[in-house]
Amino acid sequence: IIVGWKTRLFAFLLAGFTLIAGIIFHNQFSDPNELNHFMKNLSIVGGFLYLVKFGAGELSLDNRKSRNR
């Protein structure tokens, strides 16, 4: 994701992984600490979904490949 190669695919996969990990490991919502960690994971999923929707930007390898075509 950092270099922008296949950003949308890897962001989608990482969003799914992060959501599943949050549900499995931080599911004790009565504990404020666990709820905080779950909400953190949910925020990270939101960031990954933003990348899925809008891509990596102008400096990414994906963008350079599409300009060269």
N, C-alpha and C positions, 0 to 999 in steps of 0.2 A: 504494500500500500504506500510506503514512503516514496518509492521512486515512480509510482503511478503506472505500473504494469499490471494489466487485467484488474484494475481497481474495483470495478463494479462487481465482478464475480467474487473476488476475495472479500470485499466488504460484506456482501450478502452472506457468504459462508461464515465469516466471523460474527456477524450479527446473530445468526442462528445458534452458533456455539455459545456465545456470551449469554443469550437468553436462556438456553437450556441449562448452562452452568449455574446461572442465578436461581432458576427454579429448583434445581436439584440441591444446591449447597446452601442457599439462603432462604429457606422456606419457613422459618420460624418467625412469623410476622409479629408475634406478641413480644419478642425481644427487640428493643429499639436498635441495638447494634446490628442485628441481622437484617432488619428492615432497611437500615441505612445502606448496608452493603448491597441489598437487592435493588434499591433505588439507584445506586451508583451503576450497577450493571445495566439497568434499564436506560440510564442516560447514555452509556456507551453504545448500546444498541441503537439509540436514536441517532448518534453520530455516524455510525456505520450505515444506517438507512439513508442518511443525508448524502453520503458518498455514493450509494447505489442510485439515488435519484439524479444527482447533479454531476457525478464523475469527479475526477481528481483535479481538474483545472488545467491551465495553460502550460505549466512546466512539466506535466506528466509525460511519460513515455507513450501512453495511449494517444495523447493529443498530437505528439510529434509524428507518430506513425500515420495518423489519419490525415495530417497535413501533407505528408510526402506522397500520398496516393494520387 
